[in-house]
Amino acid sequence: MDAILGTLTEAESALVREAGPKRLKKLDEDALIELHGRVRRARNKQVKNYRRRAAERVPETGGRGKAYDRNARRRAKAEVFEELLSQVSARLAALAHEAAEALRREREAEARAEAKAAARAKPRPARGKKPRPQRVDNRPDTPDLRKRHASTRAKVARKQARKDSR
């Protein structure tokens, strides 16, 4: 792998150096996302070049298997950037997981604080006075509804009285 690193262009070498393990630890999540994009583009370029060159050599060599040996350098460069991308992706995933955990802990702390504040703000009934009973029936109570309910009760009562008189 060291031999391949010597054949990289200056821009490719700079990208490999920037994605080194020591430097990855210093980068924040936004910088890692940007680096991840650049490494992915470089990897895609190397893989594309490798595949195109291999496809061009198939007619002259007589098959993909024979073209495989003659395209070793491009394949090795593609592997270097593939490995680099996996390292950057792993670091980015770790940072994203840490950020998600921090947000979850923060959200839980806020919820606990709100629950405590609500418990403290809850009005307590004065001693000696009984709290007013809560209304169980939450249906609307309007004059027309009261009249309809009374009419229904009266109708049911008349019907029951007819049955009882038999």
C-alpha positions in Angstrom: 0.0 0.0 0.0 2.9 2.4 0.7 4.1 1.9 -2.9 0.7 3.0 -4.2 0.7 6.1 -1.9 3.9 7.2 -3.7 2.1 7.2 -7.1 -0.8 9.4 -6.0 -1.0 13.0 -7.3 -0.4 15.8 -4.9 -4.2 16.5 -4.5 -4.8 12.8 -3.8 -1.9 12.7 -1.3 -3.3 15.7 0.4 -6.7 14.1 0.7 -5.1 10.9 2.1 -3.1 12.9 4.7 -6.2 15.0 5.7 -8.1 11.7 6.3 -5.4 10.3 8.6 -6.6 8.9 11.9 -5.0 11.7 14.0 -6.6 14.4 11.9 -10.0 12.7 11.9 -10.2 12.8 15.6 -9.7 16.6 15.6 -12.6 17.3 13.1 -16.1 18.1 14.1 -19.2 16.6 12.5 -19.7 19.3 9.8 -16.0 19.1 8.7 -16.2 15.3 8.6 -19.3 15.5 6.4 -17.5 17.7 4.0 -14.4 15.5 4.0 -16.6 12.4 3.5 -18.1 14.0 0.4 -14.6 14.7 -1.0 -13.3 11.3 -0.3 -16.4 9.7 -1.8 -15.9 11.7 -5.0 -12.3 10.7 -5.2 -13.2 7.0 -4.6 -15.9 7.2 -7.3 -13.4 8.7 -9.7 -10.8 6.0 -9.1 -13.3 3.2 -9.4 -14.7 4.7 -12.6 -11.2 5.1 -14.1 -10.3 1.5 -13.2 -13.5 0.1 -14.7 -13.2 2.1 -17.9 -9.6 1.1 -18.4 -10.4 -2.5 -17.8 -13.2 -2.4 -20.3 -11.0 -0.8 -22.9 -8.4 -3.5 -22.5 -10.8 -6.4 -22.8 -10.7 -6.5 -26.7 -6.9 -6.2 -26.9 -6.2 -8.8 -24.2 -9.0 -11.2 -25.1 -11.0 -11.1 -21.8 -11.5 -9.5 -18.4 -9.3 -12.0 -16.6 -6.3 -11.1 -18.7 -7.0 -7.4 -18.5 -7.0 -7.7 -14.7 -3.2 -8.0 -14.2 -2.5 -5.0 -16.5 -4.8 -2.7 -14.5 -3.3 -3.4 -11.0 -2.2 0.1 -10.3 -5.6 1.7 -11.0 -7.3 -1.1 -8.9 -4.9 -0.4 -6.0 -5.6 3.3 -6.1 -9.3 2.5 -6.0 -8.8 0.3 -3.0 -6.8 3.0 -1.2 -9.7 5.4 -1.5 -12.2 2.7 -0.7 -10.4 2.0 2.6 -10.1 5.8 3.2 -13.8 6.2 2.7 -14.6 3.4 5.2 -12.4 5.1 7.8 -14.0 8.5 7.4 -17.5 6.9 7.3 -16.8 5.0 10.6 -15.6 8.2 12.3 -18.6 10.1 11.0 -21.0 7.4 12.2 -19.4 7.5 15.7 -19.7 11.3 15.9 -23.3 11.2 14.7 -24.1 8.5 17.3 -22.5 10.6 20.1 -24.5 13.7 18.9 -27.8 11.7 18.9 -27.1 10.4 22.4 -26.3 13.9 23.7 -29.6 15.2 22.2 -31.6 12.3 23.7 -30.0 13.0 27.1 -30.8 16.7 26.8 -34.4 16.0 25.7 -34.9 13.6 28.7 -33.4 16.2 31.1 -35.8 18.9 29.8 -38.8 16.5 30.2 -37.8 15.7 33.8 -37.4 19.5 34.5 -40.8 20.2 33.0 -42.4 17.4 35.0 -40.9 18.7 38.2 -42.0 22.3 37.4 -45.5 21.0 36.7 -45.6 19.1 40.0 -44.5 22.2 41.9 -47.0 24.4 40.1 -49.9 22.1 40.8 -52.4 23.9 43.1 -53.0 22.1 46.4 -56.5 22.4 48.0 -56.7 24.4 51.2 -57.0 22.4 54.3 -60.5 22.1 55.7 -62.2 22.7 52.3 -63.1 19.8 50.2 -62.4 20.2 46.5 -65.4 20.5 44.3 -66.3 17.1 42.7 -65.4 16.8 39.1 -68.2 16.5 36.6 -68.2 12.9 35.2 -70.5 13.7 32.3 -68.6 15.9 29.9 -71.4 16.1 27.3 -72.7 19.6 26.5 -75.6 20.8 28.7 -77.9 23.0 26.6 -81.6 23.7 26.9 -82.5 21.8 23.8 -80.5 18.7 24.9 -82.1 18.8 28.4 -85.6 18.9 26.7 -84.7 16.0 24.4 -83.4 13.9 27.3 -86.5 14.6 29.4 -88.7 13.7 26.5 -86.9 10.4 25.9 -87.1 9.5 29.6 -90.8 10.3 29.7 -91.5 8.2 26.6 -89.5 5.3 28.1 -91.5 5.7 31.4 -94.9 5.6 29.5 -93.9 2.5 27.6 -92.8 0.7 30.8 -96.0 1.8 32.5 -98.1 0.3 29.7 -96.2 -3.0 30.1 -96.6 -3.0 33.8 -100.4 -2.5 33.6 -101.0 -5.6 31.6 
